[in-house]
Amino acid sequence: MKTLQEIEKEVAKLARRVRASLQDMPTYGVSRDGAHPHVEVKDGLYHYVVVERGEEIARQSSADFDDLIYWIFRDVTHRMAFFPEDMARIRDQDCRRVAFPKQIMLMKRLGPNMGERMERDIADILRQAPYDDEPAKALDRMRRT
C-alpha cells in the first residue's frame, strides 16, 4: 500500500504527462468539499471519494493502485476533453465525437492499459447512449419555423 504522500507524488508525475493542472488533482486525506474528489488510504484499500455539501456522494474502493490512478485520470481527462476554452463545437455533431477520442489519447499517455480501459468504458457508454447528431438539427428546424 502506498502512502498518501507517495500517491500524491505519483499523481503529480502523471499529471505532467497529460499536461493537467495540479488544481484538477484530488486532495489527499481530507476533502475540499464542493464535489472535488479526495483520496484516502485505509483498511488496506485505496478510496476515491467525492463529497458535496458535507455529504459523501461517491466512493470507489480497491486494493489495486492502478484502479485509483484510473479513477483520478478518468475524471481529469474528461474535464480536459470536454471543457477546454477553445473547444469548437461542430454544428449538428454530438460533442462526444471530438471529446472521447481526445480523452482516450490522453489516457494512453499514462500507459496502454489506461487507454484500453478508457476505450472499453467509452464503448459501454456508447452502447447505452449512442452518438446523437440530430438535436442541433431539430433545434435549427424549430428556429426557422
C-alpha angles and dihedrals in degrees: 000000000000121000122241089254092053091048092050091050093049093046091050090051092050091045089061090055091060095032092240122164115252085225087070093055120100124257119248124237096347134059123241086198119211091101091295108143125239135191127234131183115203142130091020093300139103112231127201105197135183120199125186125183090350094305126108107238100172138018129176118184134187141152088223113094091204089062090056092048090048093051092048095049095038086065096039094049091045090059090045093050099043106033112039113138092237099047103136113212115219111220114248093011129111104245089224089073087072100031101049096056089047091051091049091049091052092048090051088060087065091054140300093267091056091050093047092048090050090050090053092048092049091048088054090050092051092049088057096037112018121201111285116199095166106079093077091050092050091049090049091051090051092052092052094054 
